[in-house]
Amino acid sequence: MSAEEKNSKKDLIRQKMLERQSEAKVVRKIVLIIAAVLVLTVGLVAGGGYFYIKSALEPTDPGNKKKIPVEVPIGSSVGEISRLLEDKGLIKDARVFKYYVKLKNESGFMAGDYPLNPSMTIPEIIESLKTGKVVQEAVFKLAIPEGNQLDQISGIIADKTGQKQEDVFAKLNDKEFISTLMEQYPEVLTEEILNENIKYPLEGYLFPATYSFYKEDPTMEEIVKVMLDKTREVLAEYSPQAEEQNMTPHQLLTMASLIEEEATQQVDRNKIASVFYNRIETGMPLQTDPTVLYAKGEHKSRVLYKDLEVDSPYNTYKNTGLTPGPIANAGTMSIEAALNPEDTDFLYFLATPEGEVLFSNTLDEHNEKKAEHITNN
């Protein structure tokens, strides 16, 4: 290669290097411009969010001292209180108020009537809701026993509120009312309660407890929501264990209701649960008498052979597996038994006139005990 060709090649390499350097500078500029735009965009979004939240935390009308009455019902959640305050024009954004309360770890809001005004800051509103005047003595109490069915609960509510039982029962089964409750309690009232075979959607969902009410005429929605709040609280406690066993809240309450209706003593519940699970596992019908009475809509102490022929998806003499839904409200002992059945081989049990529950592995054993304690007495 001549000296002239070598110099020409060097010039070509040098030119390409200069071109690459120029391209690199352009790329760096583009990257810098894009980065600057992104930083500016993020800054604008963050800044906008900051000013929005800052504005949302300020009084809605600093110069307005006009009192606005606010009634916070018993059992109201932070979300419900937030929406109430926003509807009244006392805060700008219910979501910001809700997250502010959680961030500050505020609690202890009390039901009652509060005279608030639009000039109040959020901390002032929170303090008022925690220290406001509340009626201390309950106007009346509802005592809902374990094992009660919806028609019985409607009677208790009617008796305490001066309503007609048929009106209360109709409200508890009103489709629009139930739909509203499902929106408010989606983790409790699922689509399972709308199954075509379900007799009463709210059956088993009004937890047995004593409920206090602080005004003479609470609405049906207020009464039922207090009960559903308790149901949600109880189910939340058992939710991890139920999920481990692939049980929905509906299935758990259904099994617990069957146990509740058959149990006579606390010690029997886990064994009764074992019988039900053993029967389901072997494909046997549960054959539990309370389901027959529920299917017939009757409350009586003894089931006759003719009763067993009732045509209903709740009749566990004719259908295998669980009933379509709960047949009564179950207490915590029955819920715990449904989640923790005793490890047995029992397939049969019967209750003696004295209230003792006898368990058997085989039909022959069961019939012997039945002859001894029931038939021959």
C-alpha positions, 0 to 999 in steps of 0.5 A: 500500500502506497503512502498516499493510500495510507493517508486516505484511509486514515482520513476516512477513519477520522471522518467516521469517528467525527461523524460518530462523535457528532451522532453521540452528541445529538443522542445525548441532547435528545436524552437530556431533553426527554429527561427534562420533559419527564422531570418537568411532567412529574414535577407538574403532576406532583405539584398539582397533586400537592396543591389539590390535596392542600386545597382539599384540606382547607375549609370549604368556606372560611368566612361562613359560620352558619351551623349545619346539623350533621347526624352520624348514625350508630356504626358509621364507618369512616368512609360513610362519615366522609361522604356525609360531610362532603354531601353537607358541604363541610369538606371538599373531598371525601377521599382526602378526608378518609385518607387523612384520618387513616394517615393520622391514625384517628379513631373514636368517632362517636354517633350523635348530632353535631352542629358543624360549619363550613369554616372549620378545618379538618382537624377541628371537624375530627375533634368535634366528631370525637368529643361531641355530645351523644345520648348515653342511654339506649332508647331500646335494645334488640336481643337476637338469640342464636339459632333464630330464623329471619321470620323470628328476627322480624318479629323481634324487630317489629315488637321493639319498633312498633311495626307490623311483623309482615311489614318488617319481613317484607322489607328484609326480603325486598329486592331493592333493599337487598341490592343496596345492602349488597353494594355496601357489604360486598365482602359479606353479601355476595351473589350467592345469596341471589341463587334461585334456590335461596328462600330468604337472601338475608337468612343467617346473615343477621348476627345473633347479639344484643344491639343498642339503638339510641333513637326511637325510630331508626330506619330498617336500613339502620337496624340491619346495617348494625347487624351486618356490621357485626356479621362482617366483624365476626367473619373477618376474624375467621376469614384467613382460616375459611380461605385456607379451607376454600370456604366462602362466607356463604358456605361457612354460614350455611354449615354453621347454621346446620350445626347451630340448629342441631347442637344442644351443648358446646361439646357436641358441635365439633362432633356434629360438624364431623358427621356432616363433613364425613357424610358430604365426603362419602356422598351421603345426604346430611339427613338433618331434621331442621332443614326439613322444618325450614323447607316447610316453614314450620317451627315444631319439636318433632319431624314426622315421616311424612314431613321428609317427603317435602319437595325442596332444595333445603330438604337434606333427606332428598338432596346431598351436600349443603342446603342452598343457604343458611337456615338460621343465624349461627353464633361463634361456637358453631362457626368455629365448629364448622372450621374445626370439625373433630377428627372422627368416623361418625356418620350418625347422631341422635339427640335423646329426650334428655338433650344428650347427643349420641354418635355412631359409626354405622347405621346398625349402631345408630338404630340400636341407640335410637331403639333404646333412647327414642322408640322404646321410650 
